[in-house]
Amino acid sequence: MFFFNRVLATTRLFSTSASAQFPKLKSHSGAKKRWRSIASGVFKRAKAGHKHLNVNKSPARKNALGQTAYSNASQTSQLKKLLPYGSP
């Protein structure tokens, strides 16, 4: 009887039934490429328009485009849904 209970407990412990495992959530590919999470829970990204065609832009505009942009409160809540496991 003791052996049977031990086998039963082991099979419950290492069960691979579908009902025991929840499906993994998929991260949004576009958000994954553009945003990075930081320790405070906010996300950061690079600003667009800084890579090319910079001759026509003023130095102040190029400097502003080179700065890091951070998510606001509404973006952060949406990004947490799009990236459920954070970002790499």
GIWOGI-V845872 format. One record per residue. N is the residue number from 0. PHI is phi in degrees with one decimal (* if undefined). Layout:
<<N PHI> <N PHI>>
This chain:
<<0 *> <1 -61.4> <2 -63.0> <3 -62.6> <4 -63.9> <5 -66.9> <6 -65.5> <7 -63.1> <8 -65.8> <9 -66.9> <10 -67.7> <11 -67.0> <12 -66.7> <13 -110.6> <14 -71.6> <15 -115.6> <16 -70.2> <17 -67.6> <18 -72.9> <19 -82.6> <20 -106.0> <21 -88.3> <22 -71.5> <23 -73.7> <24 -89.0> <25 -91.5> <26 -82.7> <27 -74.7> <28 -63.6> <29 -66.8> <30 -68.9> <31 -64.2> <32 -78.2> <33 -104.2> <34 -118.0> <35 -128.3> <36 -86.8> <37 -118.0> <38 -62.5> <39 -77.8> <40 94.9> <41 -88.2> <42 -110.8> <43 -127.5> <44 -150.9> <45 -90.9> <46 -80.3> <47 -83.2> <48 91.7> <49 -111.2> <50 -85.3> <51 -147.9> <52 58.0> <53 -91.8> <54 -66.3> <55 -80.6> <56 -94.5> <57 -73.6> <58 -59.1> <59 -66.0> <60 -67.8> <61 -64.7> <62 -66.7> <63 -66.5> <64 -71.7> <65 -82.3> <66 -78.2> <67 -82.4> <68 -105.2> <69 -114.7> <70 -78.3> <71 -88.8> <72 -63.2> <73 -70.3> <74 -67.8> <75 -62.8> <76 -65.5> <77 -69.3> <78 -68.0> <79 -67.3> <80 -77.6> <81 -73.6> <82 -121.4> <83 -66.2> <84 -108.8> <85 79.9> <86 -126.6> <87 -68.1>>
